Amino acid sequence: MSPNMGPKVVVTGGSGYVGGRVASALAERGFQVVAFDVAEPPSEEDSGVDFVRGDILDLPALRQAFEGAEAVVHTAGYGLSGADNLASHSDVTR
């Protein structure tokens, strides 16, 4: 676990653009942060955030990651993340 001793917060989608920034900001403020995501974080630097690989559709993995957490920040998307995926489903990115 990270050296932060504050309340545990899990950020789903913690390796994504929004989730990664939320996780880092919480860690900077002293929270014990777990980033839960199917993808590794893009950076190797020590941000004070612990990473747990898992899929938001895997209930046992979620339960394990959420154990002891006082809060969950849900930023994960499923199947429609990234401009390429969004472009194939709508005109929003064009």
Secondary structure by P-SEA (a helix, b strand, c coil): ccccccbbbbbcccccaaaaaaaaaaaaaccbbbbbccccccccccccbbbbbbbcccaaaaaaaaccccccccccccccccaaaaaacccccc
